[in-house]
Amino acid sequence: MNNRGMHRTWLLEKLKQVPKTPIQQDFVSFVQEHPQCFERDFYPGHVTGSALIVNENHSKVLLMHHKKLHLWLQPGGHADGSGLIHDVALRESQEECGAQHLSFIRDGIFDLDIHTIPENHLEPSHKHYDVRFILKVNKLSDIRKNDESYALKWFVPEELMEIKTDASVVRLVAKAVTSKLLLIPQKL
């Protein structure tokens, strides 16, 4: 078995540990049926990795104002052939936020999302099968944007209703709050 096959097997094992939902089942089917699922140029879609980054005291999340999509999103990106999707999420977070001092808060997959990327001049419409992790920044001074975003900003959960973001980001943050990995400050 080559590395791609081993990584697909690893991902499938991790996906089976995620609660069964329609997204989880579609994800498993896609990875099982497509050996090339980690390749960026595979259409109808490919696996991506992203991470919700929380600050040191677990009270805020770091989002980037994405240039192409004009939305506030968690950092993430293409696997580019790598089946080590947790490494993809970490690498993309470091590249897109400048944060080198990150650590996984929880082992394993935190969330899954499947979303459609619209057709553009470079590629047809396709799906991103996004494997999401949760990271904590251990040194706030590291944060700096790259050329893929207009800005980076820390948000408390209730601020998400005031910004242009995606419903899956709101769901992701709500899941972090429910899991007590993101804490909402108590008002006096």
Buried (B, 14 or more C-beta within 10 A) or exposed (E): EEEBEEBBEBBEEBBEEBEEEEBBEBBBEBBEEBEEBBBBEBEEBBBBBBBBBBBEEBBBBBBBBBEEEEBBBBBBBBBEBBBBBBEBBBBBBBEBBBBEEBEBBEEEBBBBBBEEBEEEEEEEEBBBBBBBBBBBBEEEEBBEBBEBBEEBBBBBBEBBEEBEBBEBBBEBBEBBBEEEBBBEEEEE
